[in-house]
Amino acid sequence: MIDDINQRIARRIKELRNAKDMTLEQLAQRSGVSRAMLSLIERGEANPTAVLLDKVATGLGIVLASLFENSTQPASPLIRASEREAWRDPASGYQRWNVSPPNYPSPIKLVKVILPAGAKVCYDTNAHEPTIFQQIWVQHGSLRIRLGEQFYLLETDDCFAMRLNQPITYENLSQQATQYVVVIATDTWQKRGA
């Protein structure tokens, strides 16, 4: 199952890069990920971390959740729980599931995350294009978020809203796994309506 999702991520990155008529060298410049590593990822010969995939997504001008979509699955307003696949970050051990129906035309995406006890994930990308907004809703456990130089401690049922325009760190300081939902929205809906 994990190999299948990593192969799908590899195909998805190559599809998105080709759709944008972007060379590996151009994506390397835009993402800060070496051309050699991008080539390994696209061939399915690397097991990229969430941090690395976030850089690739930023370079492609998309949200990270888009890399986990199955482009061969037809767009539908419904996805069953049994149809979702978990992806595990090899660095932190966190698991994520795209909750939103894949390929459905919406500026909003939902992602479920389980962050193991003591785990930490640091995304160092700054401003994104398109502009990305997130809300983090803790289902159970606690989560410390560092956004830029500010720290926020979220407990069960707390919700935190932010714009992704500076480095962010998610950290579970507790002795148990923390589960949270990430609501992701972009400003593309505003641009379409203009």
N, C-alpha and C positions, 0 to 999 in steps of 0.2 A: 504493500500500500504506500509506504513512504517513498520507495523508488518511483512509483507511478506519479506521485504528486511532484517529485523533483524533476522528473522527465517532462511533466506538463509545464512546470515553471520554465524549464529550459526552452521548450517550444514557444511558450507565450512571449518570452523576452525577444526571441528571434522574430516572431510574427509582428510584435509591436514595433520593433526597430525597423523592420522592412516596410511596414505600413507608413512609417514616418520618413521613409527614404533616407535612413541614417546609416552610415558606415559604422563598423566597430570602433574605428578611430574617433569618429565624432561622438559616439556614445561614451567612450572613455574620457574624452575631454569634458563632456557635460556632467558626467557622474563622479569623476575622480576615481574610478575603478580602472585598473590597467586593461589594455586591450587583450593581453594574454589571459587574464582572469575572466574577462567577458567571453572570450572564445571558449574557455573551459566550461563556463556556466552554460552557454548555448549548446554545447555538445553533450551536456549532461554528465560531464566528467568531474564536476566540482560539487561540493555540498555547501552552498553559500549560506551564510548566517543572515539573520533578519536585518542586521545593520548594513551588510553588503547589499542585500536586496532593496533596502530603502534607498540607498545611493543610486542603484540602477533605476528604480522607479522615478526618483527625482530627475535623473538624466533624461528619462523618456517623457517627463511631464505628466505623470499619472500618479494616482494614489497607490500605495503598496498593495492594498487589497486586490487591485486589478491584476497583479501578477499571479494570483492564486485561482483566477477564473479559468474555467474550461471553455476555450473558444469554440469547441466543436459541439457544445451543448446548446440546444436551441433556446432562445430568449423566452422566458415564461415569467409571469408574475408570482409563481409559486415554486418553492423548493421544499422538499420534505426533509425532515431531520435525518432520515436514513441515507439521503443523497449527499450529505456533507462529509468532507474528508478533513481530518486534522493534519496540520503540518507542525513539525517540531523543530525549533531553532537549535542547531547543533551546538551553539555557544552557551546559551542560557538554559536550555531545556524547556522553554516556554512553548505551549501549544496554542495554536490559533485555528479557528474555523471561520470561513466566510459564511455568515448567516444569510445575507441577502441573496435573492435569486440571481444566478449568473447571467451576464449579458443583457439584463433588463435595463432599458434606458432610464436611469434615475441618477440625480446628482447626490444621492444618499446611499451609503453602504453601511452595513452592520457587521461587526466582527466580534466573535467571542474569544476571550483569551484566558488561559490558566497559567499564572506565573508561579513557579515552584517556590517553596520557602527559601529565603536567602538569595533568590535570583535577581539579576539586574540587567537591564537592556538600555544602552545609551545610543540614541540617534543624534548624530552631530550635524545633520543637514540643517540649513537655515531656511530662508524663504523658498517657497515652492511656487511653481507655476503649473497649473492654476493654483490659486489660493486655496488652501485646505484648512477646514475647520474640523475640530474633533470635540466630542464630549465623551468622557469616561464615566461609566456608571458601575460602581463596585457592587457585585452581587453578593459576595461573601469574602471576608478577610479584610486586609488593609493593604494600602498601596501608597508609597511615597512617590510623588512626582516632583521632579526638578525641571522647571521651564525657565531657561536662561539662568538667572541667578536666584530665582524665587523657588521656595520649597512649599509643597502642599501635601498634607497627610489626609488621605481619604480612608474612611471606614465603611463598613457594610451599609449599602443604600445611599452613600454620598455620590454626587455627580459633579464633575468638574468640566467646564467648557473652556476651550482655548483655540487660538489660531496658531497653526504650525509655521512659525516664522523665526524660530530660534532653536538651538539644541534642546533636546528633551531626554530625560532619564526616567524610566519606570523601575521601581525597586520594591521588592517584597522583603521587609525587615522582620517579618514574623516567622514563626516555626511551622506554619501551615500554608498550603497553597492558597493563592488569592485568585478568585474568578471575577472578571469584569467584562463589560460590553463596551466596545468602542463604536461610536456613531460618527461616521465620516461624511462630510459634505464639502463640495467644492463650489467655487463661485461661477462655474460654467452655466448654471441655470440663469444667473443674472445676465450673462453675456448673450445667451440665446434669446432672452426676452427683449434685449435692447434693439 
